[in-house]
Amino acid sequence: MASNQPNRSSQWRGQRNAPRPPRSPAPSQASPNRIGQWRQTYERYKNLAESAGAGDEVTREGYWQHAEHYIRMIHEAEALQAAP
């Protein structure tokens, strides 16, 4: 029985080999410069969340989640650097 629907496995074939963007280093491999960049990014998202206003709760919450991600990475990297 032949189907008129495209084969789903071939539908995404071209995207499997697409180059991926470089990943940020794990907090255990973070340099002080990288932590400084994370602090700037945290401040940027925090300020965006604060300026989003009460009218756009979804956008504001998204910014807070991004800020929270960066502050967790900062705290983890600092804890790993302070450990003997």
Backbone as JSON Lines, residues from 0, in Angstrom:
{"i":0,"aa":"M","n":[0.84,-1.17,0.0],"ca":[0.0,0.0,0.0],"c":[0.89,1.24,0.0]}
{"i":1,"aa":"A","n":[0.77,2.04,-1.03],"ca":[1.59,3.24,-1.16],"c":[0.92,4.4,-0.45]}
{"i":2,"aa":"S","n":[1.74,5.23,0.14],"ca":[1.23,6.39,0.87],"c":[1.65,7.66,0.15]}
{"i":3,"aa":"N","n":[0.79,8.65,0.16],"ca":[1.11,9.92,-0.46],"c":[1.86,10.86,0.48]}
{"i":4,"aa":"Q","n":[2.02,10.44,1.74],"ca":[2.72,11.29,2.7],"c":[4.23,11.08,2.55]}
{"i":5,"aa":"P","n":[5.01,12.17,2.7],"ca":[6.47,12.01,2.6],"c":[7.01,11.19,3.76]}
{"i":6,"aa":"N","n":[8.09,10.53,3.49],"ca":[8.76,9.76,4.52],"c":[9.32,10.72,5.57]}
{"i":7,"aa":"R","n":[8.9,10.57,6.82],"ca":[9.31,11.5,7.87],"c":[10.81,11.45,8.13]}
{"i":8,"aa":"S","n":[11.43,10.31,7.96],"ca":[12.87,10.23,8.22],"c":[13.66,11.04,7.2]}
{"i":9,"aa":"S","n":[13.16,11.12,5.98],"ca":[13.88,11.89,4.97],"c":[13.53,13.38,5.03]}
{"i":10,"aa":"Q","n":[12.47,13.71,5.76],"ca":[12.04,15.09,5.84],"c":[13.09,15.97,6.51]}
{"i":11,"aa":"W","n":[13.82,15.45,7.46],"ca":[14.8,16.23,8.22],"c":[16.23,15.87,7.84]}
{"i":12,"aa":"R","n":[16.42,15.1,6.83],"ca":[17.74,14.6,6.48],"c":[18.77,15.71,6.28]}
{"i":13,"aa":"G","n":[18.39,16.8,5.67],"ca":[19.35,17.86,5.4],"c":[19.82,18.59,6.64]}
{"i":14,"aa":"Q","n":[19.09,18.52,7.72],"ca":[19.44,19.26,8.91],"c":[20.33,18.47,9.86]}
{"i":15,"aa":"R","n":[20.46,17.19,9.66],"ca":[21.26,16.39,10.59],"c":[22.74,16.77,10.57]}
{"i":16,"aa":"N","n":[23.23,17.12,9.42],"ca":[24.66,17.41,9.3],"c":[24.96,18.9,9.34]}
{"i":17,"aa":"A","n":[23.99,19.7,9.74],"ca":[24.2,21.15,9.8],"c":[25.2,21.46,10.91]}
{"i":18,"aa":"P","n":[26.1,22.41,10.67],"ca":[27.07,22.75,11.72],"c":[26.38,23.35,12.93]}
{"i":19,"aa":"R","n":[26.87,23.01,14.09],"ca":[26.31,23.52,15.33],"c":[27.14,24.69,15.83]}
{"i":20,"aa":"P","n":[26.5,25.64,16.49],"ca":[27.27,26.75,17.05],"c":[28.13,26.24,18.21]}
{"i":21,"aa":"P","n":[29.25,26.9,18.46],"ca":[30.1,26.45,19.57],"c":[29.37,26.63,20.89]}
{"i":22,"aa":"R","n":[29.6,25.71,21.8],"ca":[28.95,25.75,23.11],"c":[29.8,26.58,24.06]}
{"i":23,"aa":"S","n":[29.13,27.13,25.05],"ca":[29.85,27.81,26.12],"c":[30.56,26.75,26.94]}
{"i":24,"aa":"P","n":[31.72,27.08,27.48],"ca":[32.39,26.08,28.31],"c":[31.59,25.81,29.57]}
{"i":25,"aa":"A","n":[31.78,24.61,30.09],"ca":[31.12,24.27,31.35],"c":[31.68,25.17,32.45]}
{"i":26,"aa":"P","n":[30.91,25.4,33.5],"ca":[31.41,26.25,34.59],"c":[32.74,25.76,35.16]}
{"i":27,"aa":"S","n":[33.01,24.45,35.09],"ca":[34.28,23.95,35.61],"c":[35.46,24.39,34.76]}
{"i":28,"aa":"Q","n":[35.22,24.79,33.52],"ca":[36.28,25.22,32.62],"c":[36.26,26.73,32.37]}
{"i":29,"aa":"A","n":[35.49,27.45,33.14],"ca":[35.3,28.88,32.89],"c":[36.49,29.69,33.4]}
{"i":30,"aa":"S","n":[36.92,30.62,32.58],"ca":[37.97,31.55,32.96],"c":[37.33,32.77,33.62]}
{"i":31,"aa":"P","n":[38.12,33.56,34.34],"ca":[37.56,34.79,34.93],"c":[36.94,35.71,33.87]}
{"i":32,"aa":"N","n":[37.52,35.72,32.67],"ca":[36.96,36.54,31.6],"c":[35.57,36.05,31.21]}
{"i":33,"aa":"R","n":[35.42,34.73,31.13],"ca":[34.12,34.15,30.77],"c":[33.09,34.46,31.85]}
{"i":34,"aa":"I","n":[33.48,34.38,33.11],"ca":[32.56,34.69,34.2],"c":[32.13,36.16,34.11]}
{"i":35,"aa":"G","n":[33.05,37.04,33.73],"ca":[32.71,38.45,33.54],"c":[31.68,38.63,32.42]}
{"i":36,"aa":"Q","n":[31.83,37.85,31.35],"ca":[30.86,37.91,30.26],"c":[29.5,37.41,30.72]}
{"i":37,"aa":"W","n":[29.51,36.36,31.53],"ca":[28.25,35.84,32.07],"c":[27.58,36.87,32.97]}
{"i":38,"aa":"R","n":[28.37,37.61,33.74],"ca":[27.8,38.65,34.61],"c":[27.13,39.74,33.77]}
{"i":39,"aa":"Q","n":[27.77,40.13,32.69],"ca":[27.18,41.15,31.82],"c":[25.88,40.66,31.2]}
{"i":40,"aa":"T","n":[25.87,39.4,30.77],"ca":[24.67,38.83,30.17],"c":[23.57,38.72,31.21]}
{"i":41,"aa":"Y","n":[23.92,38.33,32.44],"ca":[22.94,38.26,33.53],"c":[22.32,39.63,33.76]}
{"i":42,"aa":"E","n":[23.16,40.66,33.85],"ca":[22.66,42.02,34.08],"c":[21.75,42.47,32.94]}
{"i":43,"aa":"R","n":[22.1,42.12,31.72],"ca":[21.29,42.51,30.57],"c":[19.9,41.9,30.66]}
{"i":44,"aa":"Y","n":[19.83,40.58,30.93],"ca":[18.53,39.93,31.02],"c":[17.73,40.4,32.24]}
{"i":45,"aa":"K","n":[18.43,40.66,33.33],"ca":[17.75,41.17,34.52],"c":[17.11,42.53,34.22]}
{"i":46,"aa":"N","n":[17.86,43.4,33.56],"ca":[17.33,44.72,33.21],"c":[16.18,44.62,32.21]}
{"i":47,"aa":"L","n":[16.27,43.7,31.25],"ca":[15.18,43.51,30.31],"c":[13.92,43.03,31.03]}
{"i":48,"aa":"A","n":[14.1,42.12,31.99],"ca":[12.95,41.61,32.75],"c":[12.3,42.71,33.57]}
{"i":49,"aa":"E","n":[13.13,43.55,34.18],"ca":[12.59,44.63,35.0],"c":[11.89,45.69,34.16]}
{"i":50,"aa":"S","n":[12.35,45.9,32.95],"ca":[11.75,46.93,32.11],"c":[10.6,46.39,31.25]}
{"i":51,"aa":"A","n":[10.37,45.07,31.27],"ca":[9.29,44.5,30.46],"c":[7.93,44.96,30.93]}
{"i":52,"aa":"G","n":[7.79,45.27,32.19],"ca":[6.52,45.77,32.7],"c":[5.55,44.65,33.01]}
{"i":53,"aa":"A","n":[4.49,45.01,33.69],"ca":[3.5,44.03,34.13],"c":[2.6,43.58,32.98]}
{"i":54,"aa":"G","n":[2.54,44.32,31.92],"ca":[1.64,43.99,30.82],"c":[2.07,42.78,30.02]}
{"i":55,"aa":"D","n":[3.35,42.48,29.98],"ca":[3.85,41.37,29.17],"c":[4.52,40.35,30.08]}
{"i":56,"aa":"E","n":[3.71,39.57,30.77],"ca":[4.22,38.64,31.77],"c":[5.05,37.51,31.15]}
{"i":57,"aa":"V","n":[4.68,37.04,29.97],"ca":[5.39,35.93,29.34],"c":[6.82,36.35,28.97]}
{"i":58,"aa":"T","n":[6.95,37.51,28.37],"ca":[8.27,38.01,28.0],"c":[9.11,38.26,29.24]}
{"i":59,"aa":"R","n":[8.51,38.87,30.24],"ca":[9.25,39.16,31.48],"c":[9.74,37.87,32.13]}
{"i":60,"aa":"E","n":[8.89,36.86,32.2],"ca":[9.28,35.58,32.8],"c":[10.4,34.92,31.99]}
{"i":61,"aa":"G","n":[10.34,35.03,30.67],"ca":[11.41,34.48,29.84],"c":[12.75,35.13,30.12]}
{"i":62,"aa":"Y","n":[12.74,36.45,30.27],"ca":[13.97,37.16,30.6],"c":[14.49,36.74,31.98]}
{"i":63,"aa":"W","n":[13.57,36.59,32.95],"ca":[14.01,36.17,34.28],"c":[14.62,34.77,34.24]}
{"i":64,"aa":"Q","n":[14.07,33.89,33.43],"ca":[14.62,32.55,33.32],"c":[16.01,32.57,32.71]}
{"i":65,"aa":"H","n":[16.22,33.43,31.71],"ca":[17.56,33.56,31.13],"c":[18.53,34.1,32.18]}
{"i":66,"aa":"A","n":[18.11,35.11,32.9],"ca":[18.98,35.69,33.94],"c":[19.32,34.65,34.99]}
{"i":67,"aa":"E","n":[18.33,33.86,35.39],"ca":[18.56,32.83,36.4],"c":[19.56,31.78,35.91]}
{"i":68,"aa":"H","n":[19.5,31.44,34.64],"ca":[20.46,30.49,34.07],"c":[21.89,31.0,34.22]}
{"i":69,"aa":"Y","n":[22.1,32.26,33.87],"ca":[23.45,32.82,33.94],"c":[23.93,32.98,35.37]}
{"i":70,"aa":"I","n":[23.06,33.35,36.29],"ca":[23.51,33.5,37.68],"c":[23.86,32.14,38.27]}
{"i":71,"aa":"R","n":[23.15,31.07,37.86],"ca":[23.52,29.73,38.33],"c":[24.89,29.33,37.8]}
{"i":72,"aa":"M","n":[25.16,29.64,36.54],"ca":[26.47,29.3,35.97],"c":[27.58,30.07,36.69]}
{"i":73,"aa":"I","n":[27.33,31.34,37.0],"ca":[28.32,32.15,37.71],"c":[28.61,31.57,39.08]}
{"i":74,"aa":"H","n":[27.57,31.25,39.83],"ca":[27.76,30.71,41.18],"c":[28.48,29.37,41.15]}
{"i":75,"aa":"E","n":[28.14,28.52,40.2],"ca":[28.79,27.22,40.09],"c":[30.26,27.37,39.73]}
{"i":76,"aa":"A","n":[30.57,28.25,38.78],"ca":[31.97,28.46,38.39],"c":[32.79,29.04,39.54]}
{"i":77,"aa":"E","n":[32.21,29.99,40.25],"ca":[32.93,30.58,41.38],"c":[33.16,29.55,42.49]}
{"i":78,"aa":"A","n":[32.19,28.69,42.74],"ca":[32.35,27.65,43.76],"c":[33.44,26.66,43.36]}
{"i":79,"aa":"L","n":[33.49,26.32,42.07],"ca":[34.52,25.39,41.61],"c":[35.9,26.01,41.65]}
{"i":80,"aa":"Q","n":[36.0,27.31,41.39],"ca":[37.3,27.97,41.45],"c":[37.77,28.13,42.89]}
{"i":81,"aa":"A","n":[36.85,28.29,43.82],"ca":[37.22,28.47,45.23],"c":[37.59,27.14,45.9]}
{"i":82,"aa":"A","n":[37.13,26.03,45.32],"ca":[37.44,24.73,45.91],"c":[38.91,24.39,45.72]}
{"i":83,"aa":"P","n":[39.5,23.74,46.73],"ca":[40.93,23.4,46.61],"c":[41.24,22.33,45.63]}
